[in-house]
Amino acid sequence: MNRAEAPSGGRITLIGAGPGDPELITLKGLRRLREAEVVLYDRLAPQTLRDEAPNAEWIDVGKFPGRPKPSQPWINALLLEHARRGRHVVRLKGGDPFVFGRGGEELLAAIENGIPCEVVPGVTAGIGVPGALGVPVTHRGVSRAVAFVTAVSDWDHPENTPGEEPQIDQVALVDTICIYMGLSQLNAITARLIELGRDPETPAMSISSGGTDRERMVSSTLKDLASDVSEAELASPVLTVIGGVVGLRDRADHPETIQEVRA
């Protein structure tokens, strides 16, 4: 990582705030946030964290369904602009900056422009959200491998092909599959997994707004998940977990207590 001083003395910190629950941010992440002079945040970062840096300038750069999406080059330029003014700029993200958060692109932008950049990892939704519900993504004798997959097409990436579907084929038989942002394509994804040989009775679950007070969860099987989620009218953002580990939750004596303690 480039640690050379920027000409203006400014710096950038990429912070993963964890999934939903504001208490899942790390101590280091919270300390850096309190030091911030400018915070660029997305919609999945817990909004109550604004209270931790009330004197900072907060800029919404989140991508939200139904409204124009800020391009990544524009966000990169905004980070650099404020850092060059000698300010401590925090990029606050839900989950972890390097798991479908484009943190790598922001880090490279800082390095290429000689701006010091620190990365503070966060708890990614694919581990934290099911974990809080009593579902480990690995478990001895059940799951020895985990795959994280995004179902969102990267429209402003030069190598993206418009209309391409989630790349699910290469991970179809991985023990545990965690699918980020796959609500609109859930029917196609589950059908494809079955076509590729996944047992239709594989336990599966989808969680909406995981880690927040709006959290809702549907537990089902691979063949029925899409219809059950549609019937329940889950809203984005949705994380889907497929694999035998989902069935472990049903073996808990009081699974509802897990949710109550987490909340």
PyMOL commands that set and color helices and strands:
alter all, ss='L'
color gray80, all
select helices_A, chain A and resi 22-24+27-35+47-52+72-84+103-112+125-132+169-171+183-195+225-232+244-251+255-262
alter helices_A, ss='H'
color red, helices_A
select strands_A, chain A and resi 11-16+38-41+57-60+88-93+117-120+146-150+176-180+203-208+216-221+238-242
alter strands_A, ss='S'
color yellow, strands_A
deselect
rebuild
show_as cartoon
